[in-house]
């Protein structure tokens, strides 16, 4: 990561957040009664998605300030239009942990 440019690091974070969201959906987290181990793993994935999205938003804002306005995000054609919004929606839809859901919602609100 030390040799990666800011844009490459941002794209890597976006890709990782989408990968984690796909894992959550594929595992069926949030549907039925998952095992305790799977529920814990999902919670770690939800936390990671929130952290990755937060890092992407901070880079896009140019500061660590949550009050900064987020301009329309640059979407790389190489990434096929991937962004951190969809993974955050997965957290909202599948996570049973209220603080993690609230954090995902707060991050999504920073897009608008």
Backbone as CSV, one residue per row, in Angstrom:
resi,resn,N_x,N_y,N_z,CA_x,CA_y,CA_z,C_x,C_y,C_z
1,UNK,0.811,-1.189,0.000,0.000,0.000,0.000,0.861,1.263,0.000
2,UNK,2.047,1.173,0.562,2.892,2.357,0.654,3.271,2.902,-0.713
3,UNK,3.371,2.035,-1.709,3.773,2.485,-3.042,2.583,2.865,-3.924
4,UNK,1.373,2.713,-3.403,0.175,3.015,-4.190,-0.145,4.500,-4.116
5,UNK,-0.595,5.046,-5.245,-1.071,6.419,-5.266,-2.427,6.518,-4.601
6,UNK,-2.852,7.730,-4.324,-4.121,7.960,-3.637,-5.304,7.379,-4.415
7,UNK,-5.327,7.578,-5.724,-6.449,7.069,-6.531,-6.463,5.540,-6.557
8,UNK,-5.277,4.921,-6.668,-5.200,3.460,-6.652,-5.675,2.903,-5.313
9,UNK,-5.281,3.557,-4.233,-5.699,3.114,-2.904,-7.214,3.257,-2.740
10,UNK,-7.753,4.362,-3.225,-9.197,4.570,-3.159,-9.934,3.496,-3.949
11,UNK,-9.481,3.200,-5.154,-10.119,2.174,-5.978,-10.009,0.801,-5.315
12,UNK,-8.890,0.522,-4.663,-8.722,-0.753,-3.950,-9.718,-0.866,-2.796
13,UNK,-9.916,0.228,-2.087,-10.885,0.226,-0.982,-12.310,0.014,-1.497
14,UNK,-12.631,0.652,-2.607,-13.961,0.481,-3.203,-14.168,-0.973,-3.611
15,UNK,-13.168,-1.540,-4.259,-13.265,-2.935,-4.692,-13.410,-3.872,-3.494
16,UNK,-12.643,-3.642,-2.434,-12.717,-4.488,-1.239,-14.093,-4.370,-0.575
17,UNK,-14.639,-3.163,-0.485,-15.964,-2.983,0.117,-17.021,-3.749,-0.676
18,UNK,-16.934,-3.703,-2.006,-17.878,-4.434,-2.841,-17.694,-5.939,-2.701
19,UNK,-16.465,-6.395,-2.577,-16.187,-7.821,-2.378,-16.803,-8.302,-1.060
20,UNK,-16.613,-7.528,0.000,-17.199,-7.894,1.295,-18.726,-7.935,1.223
21,UNK,-19.312,-6.955,0.541,-20.768,-6.930,0.400,-21.261,-8.157,-0.357
22,UNK,-20.544,-8.551,-1.389,-20.922,-9.763,-2.135,-20.834,-10.995,-1.252
23,UNK,-19.807,-11.072,-0.410,-19.673,-12.199,0.519,-20.853,-12.260,1.477
24,UNK,-21.281,-11.110,1.973,-22.415,-11.063,2.901,-23.674,-11.573,2.206
25,UNK,-23.928,-11.079,1.016,-25.126,-11.487,0.285,-25.067,-12.975,-0.056
26,UNK,-23.911,-13.434,-0.514,-23.769,-14.843,-0.900,-23.913,-15.778,0.297
27,UNK,-23.522,-15.315,1.476,-23.598,-16.170,2.661,-25.007,-16.230,3.242
28,UNK,-25.861,-15.334,2.791,-27.209,-15.303,3.332,-27.297,-14.637,4.678
29,UNK,-26.298,-13.825,5.039,-26.316,-13.133,6.325,-27.558,-12.271,6.422
30,UNK,-28.170,-12.283,7.571,-29.366,-11.482,7.778,-30.644,-12.199,7.388
31,UNK,-30.520,-13.391,6.820,-31.725,-14.146,6.452,-31.775,-15.403,7.309
32,UNK,-32.846,-15.585,7.988,-32.979,-16.761,8.852,-32.163,-16.586,10.118
33,UNK,-31.659,-17.685,10.631,-30.849,-17.643,11.840,-29.463,-18.182,11.525
34,UNK,-28.529,-17.307,11.180,-27.185,-17.770,10.857,-26.475,-18.284,12.107
35,UNK,-25.462,-19.076,11.896,-24.691,-19.583,13.024,-24.029,-18.419,13.743
36,UNK,-23.663,-18.630,14.999,-23.001,-17.590,15.787,-21.693,-17.186,15.111
37,UNK,-20.957,-18.166,14.608,-19.687,-17.862,13.938,-19.921,-17.015,12.691
38,UNK,-20.916,-17.362,11.882,-21.204,-16.596,10.662,-21.699,-15.199,11.008
39,UNK,-22.510,-15.080,12.063,-23.008,-13.766,12.477,-21.856,-12.873,12.902
40,UNK,-20.883,-13.433,13.618,-19.714,-12.654,14.043,-18.885,-12.237,12.835
41,UNK,-18.686,-13.161,11.896,-17.930,-12.845,10.681,-18.633,-11.746,9.903
42,UNK,-19.948,-11.830,9.772,-20.703,-10.799,9.063,-20.539,-9.447,9.734
43,UNK,-20.579,-9.437,11.054,-20.426,-8.172,11.767,-19.054,-7.560,11.482
44,UNK,-18.026,-8.388,11.414,-16.693,-7.893,11.061,-16.681,-7.350,9.634
45,UNK,-17.395,-8.014,8.740,-17.485,-7.539,7.354,-18.244,-6.207,7.292
46,UNK,-19.323,-6.086,8.053,-20.069,-4.831,8.078,-19.196,-3.697,8.614
47,UNK,-18.440,-3.979,9.659,-17.534,-2.977,10.230,-16.481,-2.569,9.196
48,UNK,-15.922,-3.541,8.498,-14.902,-3.258,7.485,-15.484,-2.420,6.341
49,UNK,-16.697,-2.727,5.914,-17.343,-1.938,4.853,-17.482,-0.487,5.304
50,UNK,-17.939,-0.283,6.532,-18.068,1.082,7.058,-16.727,1.800,7.081
51,UNK,-15.686,1.115,7.530,-14.363,1.740,7.608,-13.812,2.070,6.223
52,UNK,-13.990,1.151,5.281,-13.520,1.403,3.914,-14.281,2.571,3.287
53,UNK,-15.589,2.609,3.466,-16.394,3.700,2.916,-15.999,5.034,3.542
54,UNK,-15.749,5.032,4.830,-15.327,6.251,5.512,-13.998,6.756,4.962
55,UNK,-13.062,5.852,4.743,-11.758,6.237,4.189,-11.908,6.811,2.782
56,UNK,-12.765,6.204,1.978,-12.998,6.698,0.605,-13.604,8.095,0.658
57,UNK,-14.573,8.294,1.521,-15.215,9.604,1.628,-14.235,10.663,2.117
58,UNK,-13.372,10.311,3.054,-12.383,11.269,3.551,-11.426,11.694,2.445
59,UNK,-10.992,10.746,1.640,-10.106,11.077,0.523,-10.827,11.981,-0.463
60,UNK,-12.063,11.669,-0.785,-12.830,12.468,-1.745,-13.090,13.881,-1.237
61,UNK,-13.249,14.014,0.051,-13.508,15.326,0.634,-12.221,16.134,0.768
62,UNK,-11.100,15.448,0.837,-9.834,16.146,0.996,-9.536,16.508,2.436
63,UNK,-10.455,16.213,3.346,-10.249,16.458,4.771,-10.920,15.342,5.541
64,UNK,-10.681,15.307,6.812,-11.342,14.339,7.674,-12.653,14.868,8.210
65,UNK,-13.078,16.038,7.766,-14.271,16.673,8.308,-15.549,16.069,7.747
66,UNK,-16.429,15.540,8.601,-17.684,14.988,8.106,-18.625,16.073,7.575
67,UNK,-18.370,17.351,7.922,-19.246,18.418,7.468,-18.937,18.857,6.038
68,UNK,-17.801,18.459,5.497,-17.461,18.859,4.134,-18.448,18.266,3.150
69,UNK,-18.793,19.037,2.159,-19.737,18.550,1.141,-19.028,17.558,0.234
70,UNK,-19.727,16.510,-0.113,-19.184,15.509,-1.030,-19.691,15.855,-2.416
71,UNK,-18.758,16.196,-3.289,-19.165,16.467,-4.665,-19.433,15.142,-5.348
72,UNK,-19.951,15.203,-6.549,-20.243,13.953,-7.244,-18.980,13.125,-7.343
73,UNK,-19.009,11.889,-6.863,-17.809,11.069,-6.812,-17.319,10.702,-8.203
74,UNK,-15.999,10.633,-8.297,-15.433,10.186,-9.568,-15.585,8.676,-9.637
75,UNK,-16.125,8.205,-10.722,-16.320,6.775,-10.900,-15.444,6.340,-12.056
76,UNK,-14.546,5.442,-11.763,-13.611,4.983,-12.777,-14.275,3.997,-13.724
77,UNK,-14.122,4.213,-15.043,-14.689,3.244,-15.976,-14.033,1.875,-15.839
78,UNK,-12.792,1.847,-15.361,-12.090,0.579,-15.166,-12.786,-0.242,-14.084
79,UNK,-13.326,0.431,-13.090,-14.000,-0.245,-11.989,-15.447,-0.580,-12.338
80,UNK,-15.881,-0.237,-13.529,-17.235,-0.582,-13.947,-18.309,0.158,-13.186
81,UNK,-17.994,1.344,-12.682,-18.986,2.130,-11.964,-19.155,1.723,-10.514
82,UNK,-18.265,0.902,-9.982,-18.368,0.510,-8.577,-18.143,1.715,-7.677
83,UNK,-18.837,1.729,-6.569,-18.678,2.787,-5.588,-18.949,2.170,-4.212
84,UNK,-18.856,2.964,-3.158,-19.069,2.437,-1.812,-20.521,2.520,-1.362
85,UNK,-21.383,3.121,-2.159,-22.783,3.250,-1.749,-23.488,1.897,-1.658
86,UNK,-23.349,1.068,-2.676,-24.038,-0.232,-2.652,-23.618,-1.080,-1.458
87,UNK,-22.324,-1.184,-1.135,-21.959,-1.937,0.071,-22.588,-1.356,1.341
88,UNK,-22.716,-0.035,1.414,-23.361,0.562,2.584,-24.840,0.198,2.649
89,UNK,-25.481,0.126,1.495,-26.886,-0.326,1.470,-26.998,-1.784,1.929
90,UNK,-26.008,-2.601,1.615,-25.995,-3.997,2.079,-25.912,-4.035,3.601
91,UNK,-25.091,-3.162,4.184,-25.016,-3.086,5.651,-26.390,-2.730,6.208
92,UNK,-27.040,-1.735,5.629,-28.366,-1.338,6.111,-29.376,-2.473,6.010
93,UNK,-29.311,-3.232,4.934,-30.305,-4.281,4.684,-30.054,-5.561,5.471
94,UNK,-28.807,-5.860,5.797,-28.491,-7.175,6.363,-27.956,-7.162,7.792
95,UNK,-27.530,-6.023,8.271,-26.889,-5.976,9.590,-27.925,-5.816,10.692
96,UNK,-27.792,-6.611,11.747,-28.710,-6.505,12.878,-28.130,-5.654,14.011
97,UNK,-26.900,-5.197,13.856,-26.232,-4.371,14.861,-26.574,-2.904,14.600
98,UNK,-27.363,-2.304,15.486,-27.839,-0.928,15.286,-26.723,0.099,15.119
99,UNK,-25.665,0.077,15.939,-24.597,1.066,15.732,-23.926,0.950,14.356
100,UNK,-23.746,-0.271,13.873,-23.146,-0.440,12.544,-24.096,0.045,11.450
101,UNK,-25.381,-0.247,11.600,-26.370,0.245,10.632,-26.441,1.763,10.654
102,UNK,-26.426,2.344,11.848,-26.474,3.804,11.967,-25.248,4.452,11.326
103,UNK,-24.090,3.838,11.505,-22.865,4.370,10.897,-22.960,4.307,9.375
104,UNK,-23.455,3.212,8.841,-23.622,3.086,7.388,-24.592,4.150,6.881
105,UNK,-25.667,4.374,7.611,-26.637,5.395,7.223,-26.002,6.786,7.245
106,UNK,-25.229,7.073,8.280,-24.545,8.372,8.368,-23.601,8.574,7.186
107,UNK,-22.876,7.533,6.822,-21.966,7.628,5.684,-22.731,7.858,4.381
108,UNK,-23.836,7.161,4.209,-24.653,7.357,3.012,-25.191,8.786,2.935
109,UNK,-25.559,9.341,4.056,-26.097,10.709,4.081,-25.052,11.723,3.614
110,UNK,-23.797,11.402,3.772,-22.734,12.319,3.346,-22.634,12.397,1.814
111,UNK,-23.275,11.483,1.103,-23.294,11.536,-0.351,-24.311,12.538,-0.862
112,UNK,-25.271,12.915,-0.028,-26.389,13.739,-0.498,-26.407,15.094,0.152
